[in-house]
Amino acid sequence: IANGANPGVAINLTSSVGLTPAAGSTAVITATVTQPHTPPGGTPAGTVTFTYAIDAGTANAGLCGASGTPVQVTLNSSGVATYTLPTMVQGLVYTVNAVYTPATGDLDGLTSATPIVLTVPGIALTSVTANSVTFTYGQPVPAINGAITPPLPTGVTATFNPGGASQFSPVGTYGIGVTFSGTNACSYGFPSV
């Protein structure tokens, strides 16, 4: 007599356009749900709830578009559910999550997939150069200037920031970041220089 529970399910997420889709493309995310010891000829039944976030886990989260509302999709007879993301926007990063709920409604059976991340390349900049600055401990960080090639279009501005350095930071070297603002600013992505 065997004791114990069946092994849990596994969820695999894939994208129809790969992990670096072109701007303007439409990504279909496929969740394939499997269970190692499902009875012969059977597949897991239930639903998959898809969600996505834009620029999740970054300081830019929420600045370049809203996250998607949860969408619940019933698994087909092969244990597959698909979800179509909105049209991919240049310079954005989409993190897609999926949670499987068994047909029995057993809440202990909820299983989350490893998120899939799609990075849409931003508008190419041939050169982003920040001028180096030095300052004395305790004094405010001076303004940072730099140059961007090609020149930004009207309505888009670049702000160079001290990359975590403050007037009370330990002595050291800090990277400089650049943030774009204005119309179509998110299309540039968020490079560090």
Contact map, one row per residue, 1 for C-alpha under 8 A:
1110000000000000000000000000000000000000000000000000000000000000000000000000000000000000000000000000000000000000000000000000000000000000000000000000000000000000000000000000000000000000000000000
1111000000000000000000000000000000000000000000000000000000000000000000000000000000000000000000000000000000000000000000000000000000000000000000000000000000000000000000000000000000000000000000000
1111100000000000000000000000000000000000000000000000000000000000000000000000000000000000000000000000000000000000000000000000000000000000000000000000000000000000000000000000000000000000000000000
0111110000000000000000000000000000000000000000000000000000000000000000000000000000000000000000000000000000000000000000000000000000000000000000000000000000000000000000000000000000000000000000000
0011111000000000000000000000000000000000000000000000000000000000000000000000000000000000000000000000000000000000000000000000000000000000000000000000000000000000000000000000000000000000000000000
0001111100000000000000000000000000001000000000000000000000000000000000000000000000000000000000000000000000000000000000000000000000000000000000000000000000000000000000000000000000000000000000000
0000111110000000000000000000000000111000000000000000000000000000000000000000000000000000000000000000000000000000000000000000000000000000000000000000000000000000000000000000000000000000000000000
0000011111000000000000000000000000110000000000000000000000000000000000000000000000000000000000000000000000001010000000000000000000000000000000000000000000000000000000000000000000000000000000000
0000001111100000000000000000000011110000000100000000000000000000000000000000000000000000000000000000000000000010000000000000000000000000000000000000000000000000000000000000000000000000000000000
0000000111110000000000000000000011100000000000000000000000000000000000000000000000000000000000000000000000000010100000000000000000000000000000000000000000000000000000000000000000000000000000000
0000000011111000000000000000001111000000000000000000000000000000000000000000000000000000000000000001000000000011110000000000000000000000000000000000000000000000000000000000000000000000000000000
0000000001111100000000000000011110000000000000000000000000000000000000000000000000000000000000000000000000000000110000000000000000000000000000000000000000000000000000000000000000000000000000000
0000000000111110000000000000111100000000000000000000000000000000000000000000000000000000000000000000000000000000111100000000000000000000000000000000000000000000000000000000000000000000000000000
0000000000011111010000000000111000000000000000000000000000000000000000000000000000000000000000000000000000000000000100000000000000000000000000000000000000000000000000000000000000000000000000000
0000000000001111111000000011110000000000000000000000000000000000000000000000000000000000000000000000000000000000000000000000000000000000000000000000000000000000000000000000000000000000000000000
0000000000000111110000000011110000000000000000000000000000000000000000000000000000000000000000000000000000000000000000000000000000000000000000000000000000000000000000000000000000000000000000000
0000000000000011111110001111000000000000000000000000000000000000000000000000000000000000000000000000000000000000000000000000000000000000000000000000000000000000000000000000000000000000000000000
0000000000000111111110000000000000000000000000000000000000000000000000000000000000000000000000000000000000000000000001000000000000000000000000000000000000000000000000000000000000000000000000000
0000000000000010111110000000000000000000000000000000000000000000000000000000000000000000000000000000000000000000000011100000000000000000000000000000000000000000000000000000000000000000000000000
0000000000000000111111000000000000000000000000000000000000000000000000000000000000000000000000000000000000000000000001111000000000000000000000000000000000000000000000000000000000000000000000000
0000000000000000111111101010000000000000000000000000000000000000000000000000000000000001000000000000000000000000000001111000000000000000000000000000000000000000000000000000000000000000000000000
0000000000000000000111111000000000000000000000000000000000000000000000000000000000000001010000000000000000000000000000011000000000000000000000000000000000000000000000000000000000000000000000000
0000000000000000000011111000000000000000000000000000000000000000000000000000000000000011110000000000000000000000000000011000000000000000000000000000000000000000000000000000000000000000000000000
0000000000000000000001111100000000000000000000000000000000000000000000000000000000000011110000000000000000000000000000000000000000000000000000000000000000000000000000000000000000000000000000000
0000000000000000100011111110000000000000000000000000000000000000000000000000000000000011000000000000000000000000000000000000000000000000000000000000000000000000000000000000000000000000000000000
0000000000000000100000011111000000000000000000000000000000000000000000000000000000011111000000000000000000000000000000000000000000000000000000000000000000000000000000000000000000000000000000000
0000000000000011100010001111100000000000000000000000000000000000000000000000000000011111000000000000000000000000000000000000000000000000000000000000000000000000000000000000000000000000000000000
0000000000000011100000000111110000000000000000000000000000000000000000000000000001111000000000000000000000000000000000000000000000000000000000000000000000000000000000000000000000000000000000000
0000000000001111000000000011111000000000000000000000000000000000000000000000000001111000000000000000000000000000000000000000000000000000000000000000000000000000000000000000000000000000000000000
0000000000011111000000000001111100000000000000000000000000000000000000000000000111100000000000000000000000000000000000000000000000000000000000000000000000000000000000000000000000000000000000000
0000000000111100000000000000111110000000000000010000000000000000000000000000000111000000000000000100000000000000000000000000000000000000000000000000000000000000000000000000000000000000000000000
0000000000111000000000000000011111000000000000000000000000000000000000000000001110000000000000000000000000000000000000000000000000000000000000000000000000000000000000000000000000000000000000000
0000000011110000000000000000001111100000000100000000000000000000000000000000001100000000000000000001000000000000000000000000000000000000000000000000000000000000000000000000000000000000000000000
0000000011100000000000000000000111110000001100000000000000000000000000000000001000000000000000000000000000000000000000000000000000000000000000000000000000000000000000000000000000000000000000000
0000001111000000000000000000000011111100001100000000000000000000000000000000000000000000000000000000000000000000000000000000000000000000000000000000000000000000000000000000000000000000000000000
0000001110000000000000000000000001111100000000000000000000000000000000000000000000000000000000000000000000000000000000000000000000000000000000000000000000000000000000000000000000000000000000000
0000011000000000000000000000000000111110000000000000000000000000000000000000000000000000000000000000000000000000000000000000000000000000000000000000000000000000000000000000000000000000000000000
0000000000000000000000000000000000111111111100000000000000000000000000000000000000000000000000000000000000000000000000000000000000000000000000000000000000000000000000000000000000000000000000000
0000000000000000000000000000000000001111111000000000000000000000000000000000000000000000000000000000000000000000000000000000000000000000000000000000000000000000000000000000000000000000000000000
0000000000000000000000000000000000000111110000000000000000000000000000000000000000000000000000000000000000000000000000000000000000000000000000000000000000000000000000000000000000000000000000000
0000000000000000000000000000000000000111111000000000000000000000000000000000000000000000000000000000000000000000000000000000000000000000000000000000000000000000000000000000000000000000000000000
0000000000000000000000000000000000000111111100000000000000000000000000000000000000000000000000000000000000000000000000000000000000000000000000000000000000000000000000000000000000000000000000000
0000000000000000000000000000000001100110111110000000000000000000000000000000111000000000000000000000000000000000000000000000000000000000000000000000000000000000000000000000000000000000000000000
0000000010000000000000000000000011100100011111000000000000000000000000000000001000000000000000000000010000000000000000000000000000000000000000000000000000000000000000000000000000000000000000000
0000000000000000000000000000000000000000001111100000000000000000000000000011101000000000000000000000011000000000000000000000000000000000000000000000000000000000000000000000000000000000000000000
0000000000000000000000000000000000000000000111110000000000000000000000000110000000000000000000000001111100000000000000000000000000000000000000000000000000000000000000000000000000000000000000000
0000000000000000000000000000000000000000000011111000000000000000000000011110000010000000000000000001111000000000000000000000000000000000000000000000000000000000000000000000000000000000000000000
0000000000000000000000000000001000000000000001111100000000000000000000011110000010000000000000000111100000000000000000000000000000000000000000000000000000000000000000000000000000000000000000000
0000000000000000000000000000000000000000000000111110000000000000000001111000000000000000000000000111100000000000000000000000000000000000000000000000000000000000000000000000000000000000000000000
0000000000000000000000000000000000000000000000011111000000000000000001111000000000100000000000011110000000000000000000000000000000000000000000000000000000000000000000000000000000000000000000000
0000000000000000000000000000000000000000000000001111100000000000001111100000000000000000000000011100000000000000000000000000000000000000000000000000000000000000000000000000000000000000000000000
0000000000000000000000000000000000000000000000000111110000000000001111000000000000000000000001111000000000000000000000000000000000000000000000000000000000000000000000000000000000000000000000000
0000000000000000000000000000000000000000000000000011111100001000011100000000000000000000000001110000000000000000000000000000000000000000000000000000000000000000000000000000000000000000000000000
0000000000000000000000000000000000000000000000000001111100001101111000000000000000000000000111100000000000000000000000000000000000000000000000000000000000000000000000000000000000000000000000000
0000000000000000000000000000000000000000000000000000111111011101000000000000000000000000000111100000000000000000000000000000000000000000000000000000000000000000000000000000000000000000000000000
0000000000000000000000000000000000000000000000000000111111011000000000000000000000000000000011100000000000000000000000000000000000000000000000000000000000000000000000000000000000000000000000000
0000000000000000000000000000000000000000000000000000001111101000000000000000000000000000000000000000000000000000000000000000000000000000000000000000000000000000000000000000000000000000000000000
0000000000000000000000000000000000000000000000000000001111111000000000000000000000000000000000000000000000000000000000000000000000000000000000000000000000000000000000000000000000000000000000000
0000000000000000000000000000000000000000000000000000000011111000000000000000000000000000000000000000000000000000000000000000000000000000000000000000000000000000000000000000000000000000000000000
0000000000000000000000000000000000000000000000000000001101111111000000000000000000000000000000000000000000000000000000000000000000000000000000000000000000000000000000000000000000000000000000000
0000000000000000000000000000000000000000000000000000111111111111000000000000000000000000000000000000000000000000000000000000000000000000000000000000000000000000000000000000000000000000000000000
0000000000000000000000000000000000000000000000000000011000011111111000000000000000000000000000000000000000000000000000000000000000000000000000000000000000000000000000000000000000000000000000000
0000000000000000000000000000000000000000000000000000000000011111110000000000000000000000000000000000000000000000000000000000000000000000000000000000000000000000000000000000000000000000000000000
0000000000000000000000000000000000000000000000000000011000011111110000000000000000000000000100000000000000000000000000000000000000000000000000000000000000000000000000000000000000000000010000000
0000000000000000000000000000000000000000000000000000010000000111111000000000000000000000000000000000000000000000000000000000000000000000000000000000000000000000000000000000000000000000000000000
0000000000000000000000000000000000000000000000000000110000000111111100000000000000000000000000000000000000000000000000000000000000000000000000000000000000000000000000000000000000000000000000000
0000000000000000000000000000000000000000000000000011110000000100111110000000000000000000000000000000000000000000000000000000000000000000000000000000000000000000000000000000000000000000000000000
0000000000000000000000000000000000000000000000000011100000000000011111000000000000000000000000000000000000000000000000000000000000000000000000000000000000000000000000000000000000000000000000000
0000000000000000000000000000000000000000000000000011000000000000001111100000000000000000000000000000000000000000000000000000000000000000000000000000000000000000000000000000000000000000000000000
0000000000000000000000000000000000000000000000001111000000000000000111110000000000000000000000000000000000000000000000000000000000000000000000000000000000000000000000000000000000000000000000000
0000000000000000000000000000000000000000000000001110000000000000000011111000000000000000000000000000000000000000000000000000000000000000000000000000000000000000000000000000000000000000000000000
0000000000000000000000000000000000000000000000111100000000000000000001111100000000000000000000000000000000000000000000000000000000000000000000000000000000000000000000000000000000000000000000000
0000000000000000000000000000000000000000000000111100000000000000000000111110000011100000000000000000000000000000000000000000000000000000000000000000000000000000000000000000000000000000000000000
0000000000000000000000000000000000000000000001110000000000000000000000011111000010000000000000000000000000000000000000000000000000000000000000000000000000000000000000000000000000000000000000000
0000000000000000000000000000000000000000000011110000000000000000000000001111111110000000000000000000000000000000000000000000000000000000000000000000000000000000000000000000000000000000000000000
0000000000000000000000000000000000000000000010000000000000000000000000000111111110000000000000000000000000000000000000000000000000000000000000000000000000000000000000000000000000000000000000000
0000000000000000000000000000000000000000001010000000000000000000000000000011111100000000000000000000000000000000000000000000000000000000000000000000000000000000000000000000000000000000000000000
0000000000000000000000000000000000000000001000000000000000000000000000000011111100000000000000000000000000000000000000000000000000000000000000000000000000000000000000000000000000000000000000000
0000000000000000000000000000000111000000001110000000000000000000000000000011111110000000000000000000000000000000000000000000000000000000000000000000000000000000000000000000000000000000000000000
0000000000000000000000000000011110000000000000000000000000000000000000000011111111000000000000000000000000000000000000000000000000000000000000000000000000000000000000000000000000000000000000000
0000000000000000000000000000011100000000000000110000000000000000000000001111001111100000000000000000000000000000000000000000000000000000000000000000000000000000000000000000000000000000000000000
0000000000000000000000000001111000000000000000000000000000000000000000001000000111110000000000000000000000000000000000000000000000000000000000000000000000000000000000000000000000000000000000000
0000000000000000000000000001110000000000000000000100000000000000000000001000000011111000000000000000000000000000000000000000000000000000000000000000000000000000000000000000000000000000000000000
0000000000000000000000000111100000000000000000000000000000000000000000000000000001111100000000000000000000000000000000000000000000000000000000000000000000000000000000000000000000000000000000000
0000000000000000000000000111100000000000000000000000000000000000000000000000000000111111000000000000000000000000000000000000000000000000000000000000000000000000000000000000000000000000000000000
0000000000000000000000000110000000000000000000000000000000000000000000000000000000011111000000000000000000000000000000000000000000000000000000000000000000000000000000000000000000000000000000000
0000000000000000000000111110000000000000000000000000000000000000000000000000000000001111100000000000000000000000000000000000000000000000000000000000000000000000000000000000000000000000000000000
0000000000000000000011111110000000000000000000000000000000000000000000000000000000001111110100000000000000000000000000010000000000000000000000000000000000000000000000000000000000000000000000000
0000000000000000000000110000000000000000000000000000000000000000000000000000000000000011111100000000000000000000000000010000000000000000000000000000000000000000000000000000000000000000001000000
0000000000000000000001110000000000000000000000000000000000000000000000000000000000000001111100000000000000000000000000011110000000000000000000000000000000000000000000000000000000000000011110000
0000000000000000000000000000000000000000000000000000000000000000000000000000000000000000111110000000000000000000000000111110000000000000000000000000000000000000000000000000000000000000011111000
0000000000000000000000000000000000000000000000000000011000000001000000000000000000000001111111000000000000000000000000111100000000000000000000000000000000000000000000000000000000000000011010000
0000000000000000000000000000000000000000000000000000011100000000000000000000000000000000001111100000000000000000000011110000000000000000000000000000000000000000000000000000000000000000000000000
0000000000000000000000000000000000000000000000000001111100000000000000000000000000000000000111110000000000000000000011100000000000000000000000000000000000000000000000000000000000000000000000000
0000000000000000000000000000000000000000000000000001111100000000000000000000000000000000000011111000000000000000001111000000000000000000000000000000000000000000000000000000000000000000000000000
0000000000000000000000000000000000000000000000000111100000000000000000000000000000000000000001111100000000000000001110000000000000000000000000000000000000000000000000000000000000000000000000000
0000000000000000000000000000000000000000000000000111000000000000000000000000000000000000000000111110000000000001111100000000000000000000000000000000000000000000000000000000000000000000000000000
0000000000000000000000000000001000000000000000011110000000000000000000000000000000000000000000011111000000000001111000000000000000000000000000000000000000000000000000000000000000000000000000000
0000000000000000000000000000000000000000000000011100000000000000000000000000000000000000000000001111100000000111100000000000000000000000000000000000000000000000000000000000000000000000000000000
0000000000100000000000000000000010000000000001111000000000000000000000000000000000000000000000000111110000000111100000000000000000000000000000000000000000000000000000000000000000000000000000000
0000000000000000000000000000000000000000000001111000000000000000000000000000000000000000000000000011111011101110000000000000000000000000000000000000000000000000000000000000000000000000000000000
0000000000000000000000000000000000000000000111100000000000000000000000000000000000000000000000000001111111001100000000000000000000000000000000000000000000000000000000000000000000000000000000000
0000000000000000000000000000000000000000000011100000000000000000000000000000000000000000000000000000111111000000000000000000000000000000000000000000000000000000000000000000000000000000000000000
0000000000000000000000000000000000000000000001000000000000000000000000000000000000000000000000000000011111000000000000000000000000000000000000000000000000000000000000000000000000000000000000000
0000000000000000000000000000000000000000000000000000000000000000000000000000000000000000000000000000111111101000000000000000000000000000000000000000000000000000000000000000000000000000000000000
0000000000000000000000000000000000000000000000000000000000000000000000000000000000000000000000000000111111111100000000000000000000000000000000000000000000000000000000000000000000000000000000000
0000000000000000000000000000000000000000000000000000000000000000000000000000000000000000000000000000100011111100000000000000000000000000000000000000000000000000000000000000000000000000000000000
0000000000000000000000000000000000000000000000000000000000000000000000000000000000000000000000000000000001111100000000000000000000000000000000000000000000000000000000000000000000000000000000000
0000000100000000000000000000000000000000000000000000000000000000000000000000000000000000000000000000110011111110000000000000000000000000000000000000000000000000000000000000000000000000000000000
0000000000000000000000000000000000000000000000000000000000000000000000000000000000000000000000000011110001111111000000000000000000000000000000000000000000000000000000000000000000000000000000000
0000000111100000000000000000000000000000000000000000000000000000000000000000000000000000000000000011100000001111100000000000000000000000000000000000000000000000000000000000000000000000000000000
0000000000100000000000000000000000000000000000000000000000000000000000000000000000000000000000001111000000000111110000000000000000000000000000000000000000000000000000000000000000000000000000000
0000000001111000000000000000000000000000000000000000000000000000000000000000000000000000000000001111000000000011111000000000000000000000000000000000000000000000000000000000000000000000000000000
0000000000111000000000000000000000000000000000000000000000000000000000000000000000000000000000001100000000000001111100000000000000000000000000000000000000000000000000000000000000000000000000000
0000000000001000000000000000000000000000000000000000000000000000000000000000000000000000000000111100000000000000111110000000000000000000000000000000000000000000000000000000000000000000000000000
0000000000001100000000000000000000000000000000000000000000000000000000000000000000000000000000111000000000000000011111000000000000000000000000000000000000000000000000000000000000000000000000000
0000000000000000001000000000000000000000000000000000000000000000000000000000000000000000000011110000000000000000001111100000000000000000000000000000000000000000000000000000000000000000000000000
0000000000000000011110000000000000000000000000000000000000000000000000000000000000000000000011100000000000000000000111110000000000000000000000000000000000000000000000000000000000000000000000000
0000000000000000001110000000000000000000000000000000000000000000000000000000000000000000001111000000000000000000000011111000000000000000000000000000000000000000000000000000000000000000000000000
0000000000000000000111100000000000000000000000000000000000000000000000000000000000000001111110000000000000000000000001111100000000000000000000000000000000000000000000000000000000000000000000000
0000000000000000000111100000000000000000000000000000000000000000000000000000000000000000011100000000000000000000000000111110000000000000000000000000000000000000000000000000000000000000000010000
0000000000000000000000000000000000000000000000000000000000000000000000000000000000000000011100000000000000000000000000011111000000000000000000000000000000000000000000000000000000000000011110000
0000000000000000000000000000000000000000000000000000000000000000000000000000000000000000011000000000000000000000000000001111100000000000000000000000000000000000000000000000000000000000001110000
0000000000000000000000000000000000000000000000000000000000000000000000000000000000000000000000000000000000000000000000000111110000000000000000000000000000000000000000000000000000000000000100000
0000000000000000000000000000000000000000000000000000000000000000000000000000000000000000000000000000000000000000000000000011111100000000000000000001110000000000000000000000000000000000000100000
0000000000000000000000000000000000000000000000000000000000000000000000000000000000000000000000000000000000000000000000000001111100000000000000000001110000000000000000000000000000000000000000000
0000000000000000000000000000000000000000000000000000000000000000000000000000000000000000000000000000000000000000000000000000111110000000000000000011110000000000000000000000000000000000000000000
0000000000000000000000000000000000000000000000000000000000000000000000000000000000000000000000000000000000000000000000000000111111000000000000000111100000000000000000000000000000000000000000001
0000000000000000000000000000000000000000000000000000000000000000000000000000000000000000000000000000000000000000000000000000001111100000000000000111000000000000000000000000000000000000000000001
0000000000000000000000000000000000000000000000000000000000000000000000000000000000000000000000000000000000000000000000000000000111110000000000011110000000000001000000000000000100000000000000001
0000000000000000000000000000000000000000000000000000000000000000000000000000000000000000000000000000000000000000000000000000000011111000000000011100000000000000000000000000000000000000000000000
0000000000000000000000000000000000000000000000000000000000000000000000000000000000000000000000000000000000000000000000000000000001111100000000010000000000000000000000000000000000000000000000000
0000000000000000000000000000000000000000000000000000000000000000000000000000000000000000000000000000000000000000000000000000000000111110000001010000000000000000000000000000000000000000000000000
0000000000000000000000000000000000000000000000000000000000000000000000000000000000000000000000000000000000000000000000000000000000011111000001000000000000000000000000000000000000000000000000000
0000000000000000000000000000000000000000000000000000000000000000000000000000000000000000000000000000000000000000000000000000000000001111101111000000000000000000000000000000000000000000000000000
0000000000000000000000000000000000000000000000000000000000000000000000000000000000000000000000000000000000000000000000000000000000000111111000000000000000000000000000100000000000000000000000000
0000000000000000000000000000000000000000000000000000000000000000000000000000000000000000000000000000000000000000000000000000000000000011111000000000000000000000000000111110000000000000000000000
0000000000000000000000000000000000000000000000000000000000000000000000000000000000000000000000000000000000000000000000000000000000000001111100000000000000000000000000110000000000000000000000000
0000000000000000000000000000000000000000000000000000000000000000000000000000000000000000000000000000000000000000000000000000000000000011111110000000000000000000000000110000000000000000000000000
0000000000000000000000000000000000000000000000000000000000000000000000000000000000000000000000000000000000000000000000000000000000000010011111000000000000000000000001100000000000000000000000000
0000000000000000000000000000000000000000000000000000000000000000000000000000000000000000000000000000000000000000000000000000000000000010001111100000000000000000010011100000000000000000000000000
0000000000000000000000000000000000000000000000000000000000000000000000000000000000000000000000000000000000000000000000000000000000001110000111110000000000000000000000000000000000000000000000000
0000000000000000000000000000000000000000000000000000000000000000000000000000000000000000000000000000000000000000000000000000000000000000000011111000000000000000000000000000000000000000000000000
0000000000000000000000000000000000000000000000000000000000000000000000000000000000000000000000000000000000000000000000000000000001111000000001111100000000000001110000000000000000000000000000000
0000000000000000000000000000000000000000000000000000000000000000000000000000000000000000000000000000000000000000000000000000000001100000000000111110000000000011000000000000000000000000000000000
0000000000000000000000000000000000000000000000000000000000000000000000000000000000000000000000000000000000000000000000000000000111100000000000011111000000000001000000000000000000000000000000000
0000000000000000000000000000000000000000000000000000000000000000000000000000000000000000000000000000000000000000000000000000001111000000000000001111100000000000000000000000000000000000000000000
0000000000000000000000000000000000000000000000000000000000000000000000000000000000000000000000000000000000000000000000000000111110000000000000000111111100000000000000000000000000000000000000000
0000000000000000000000000000000000000000000000000000000000000000000000000000000000000000000000000000000000000000000000000000111100000000000000000011111100000000000000000000000000000000000000000
0000000000000000000000000000000000000000000000000000000000000000000000000000000000000000000000000000000000000000000000000000111000000000000000000001111100000000000000000000000000000000000000000
0000000000000000000000000000000000000000000000000000000000000000000000000000000000000000000000000000000000000000000000000000000000000000000000000001111110000000000000000000000000000000000000000
0000000000000000000000000000000000000000000000000000000000000000000000000000000000000000000000000000000000000000000000000000000000000000000000000001111111011000000000000000000000000000000000000
0000000000000000000000000000000000000000000000000000000000000000000000000000000000000000000000000000000000000000000000000000000000000000000000000000001111110000000000000000000000000000000000000
0000000000000000000000000000000000000000000000000000000000000000000000000000000000000000000000000000000000000000000000000000000000000000000000000000000111110000000000000000000000000000000000000
0000000000000000000000000000000000000000000000000000000000000000000000000000000000000000000000000000000000000000000000000000000000000000000000000000000011111000000000000000000000000110000000000
0000000000000000000000000000000000000000000000000000000000000000000000000000000000000000000000000000000000000000000000000000000000000000000000000000000111111100000000000000000000011111100000000
0000000000000000000000000000000000000000000000000000000000000000000000000000000000000000000000000000000000000000000000000000000000000000000000000000000100111110000000000000000000011100100000000
0000000000000000000000000000000000000000000000000000000000000000000000000000000000000000000000000000000000000000000000000000000000000000000000000000000000011111000000000000000001111000000000000
0000000000000000000000000000000000000000000000000000000000000000000000000000000000000000000000000000000000000000000000000000000000000000000000001000000000001111100000000000000001111000000000000
0000000000000000000000000000000000000000000000000000000000000000000000000000000000000000000000000000000000000000000000000000000001000000000000011100000000000111110000000000000111100000000000000
0000000000000000000000000000000000000000000000000000000000000000000000000000000000000000000000000000000000000000000000000000000000000000000000010000000000000011111000000000000111100000000000000
0000000000000000000000000000000000000000000000000000000000000000000000000000000000000000000000000000000000000000000000000000000000000000000010010000000000000001111111000000011110000000000000000
0000000000000000000000000000000000000000000000000000000000000000000000000000000000000000000000000000000000000000000000000000000000000000000000000000000000000000111110000000011110000000000000000
0000000000000000000000000000000000000000000000000000000000000000000000000000000000000000000000000000000000000000000000000000000000000000000000000000000000000000011111000000011000000000000000000
0000000000000000000000000000000000000000000000000000000000000000000000000000000000000000000000000000000000000000000000000000000000000000000010000000000000000000011111111000010000000000000000000
0000000000000000000000000000000000000000000000000000000000000000000000000000000000000000000000000000000000000000000000000000000000000000000110000000000000000000010111111000000000000000000000000
0000000000000000000000000000000000000000000000000000000000000000000000000000000000000000000000000000000000000000000000000000000000000001111110000000000000000000000011111000000000000000000000000
0000000000000000000000000000000000000000000000000000000000000000000000000000000000000000000000000000000000000000000000000000000000000000111000000000000000000000000011111100000000000000000000000
0000000000000000000000000000000000000000000000000000000000000000000000000000000000000000000000000000000000000000000000000000000000000000100000000000000000000000000011111110000000000000000000000
0000000000000000000000000000000000000000000000000000000000000000000000000000000000000000000000000000000000000000000000000000000000000000100000000000000000000000000000011111000000000000000000000
0000000000000000000000000000000000000000000000000000000000000000000000000000000000000000000000000000000000000000000000000000000000000000100000000000000000000000000000001111100000000000000000000
0000000000000000000000000000000000000000000000000000000000000000000000000000000000000000000000000000000000000000000000000000000000000000000000000000000000000000000000000111110000000000000000000
0000000000000000000000000000000000000000000000000000000000000000000000000000000000000000000000000000000000000000000000000000000000000000000000000000000000000000000000000011111000000000000000000
0000000000000000000000000000000000000000000000000000000000000000000000000000000000000000000000000000000000000000000000000000000000000000000000000000000000000000011110000001111100000000000000000
0000000000000000000000000000000000000000000000000000000000000000000000000000000000000000000000000000000000000000000000000000000000000000000000000000000000000000011100000000111110000000000000011
0000000000000000000000000000000000000000000000000000000000000000000000000000000000000000000000000000000000000000000000000000000001000000000000000000000000000001111000000000011111000000000000011
0000000000000000000000000000000000000000000000000000000000000000000000000000000000000000000000000000000000000000000000000000000000000000000000000000000000000001111000000000001111100000000001111
0000000000000000000000000000000000000000000000000000000000000000000000000000000000000000000000000000000000000000000000000000000000000000000000000000000000000111100000000000000111110000000001111
0000000000000000000000000000000000000000000000000000000000000000000000000000000000000000000000000000000000000000000000000000000000000000000000000000000000000111100000000000000011111000000001100
0000000000000000000000000000000000000000000000000000000000000000000000000000000000000000000000000000000000000000000000000000000000000000000000000000000000011110000000000000000001111100110101000
0000000000000000000000000000000000000000000000000000000000000000000000000000000000000000000000000000000000000000000000000000000000000000000000000000000000011110000000000000000000111111110000000
0000000000000000000000000000000000000000000000000000000000000000000000000000000000000000000000000000000000000000000000000000000000000000000000000000000000111000000000000000000000011111100000000
0000000000000000000000000000000000000000000000000000000000000000000000000000000000000000000000000000000000000000000000000000000000000000000000000000000000110000000000000000000000001111100000000
0000000000000000000000000000000000000000000000000000000000000000000000000000000000000000000000000000000000000000000000000000000000000000000000000000000000010000000000000000000000001111111100000
0000000000000000000000000000000000000000000000000000000000000000000000000000000000000000000000000000000000000000000000000000000000000000000000000000000000011000000000000000000000011111111110000
0000000000000000000000000000000000000000000000000000000000000001000000000000000000000000011100000000000000000000000000000100000000000000000000000000000000000000000000000000000000011001111111000
0000000000000000000000000000000000000000000000000000000000000000000000000000000000000000111100000000000000000000000000000110000000000000000000000000000000000000000000000000000000000001111110000
0000000000000000000000000000000000000000000000000000000000000000000000000000000000000000011000000000000000000000000000000111100000000000000000000000000000000000000000000000000000010001111111000
0000000000000000000000000000000000000000000000000000000000000000000000000000000000000000011100000000000000000000000000001110000000000000000000000000000000000000000000000000000000000000111111100
0000000000000000000000000000000000000000000000000000000000000000000000000000000000000000001000000000000000000000000000000000000000000000000000000000000000000000000000000000000011110000010111110
0000000000000000000000000000000000000000000000000000000000000000000000000000000000000000000000000000000000000000000000000000000000000000000000000000000000000000000000000000000011100000000011111
0000000000000000000000000000000000000000000000000000000000000000000000000000000000000000000000000000000000000000000000000000000000000000000000000000000000000000000000000000001111000000000001111
0000000000000000000000000000000000000000000000000000000000000000000000000000000000000000000000000000000000000000000000000000000111000000000000000000000000000000000000000000001111000000000000111
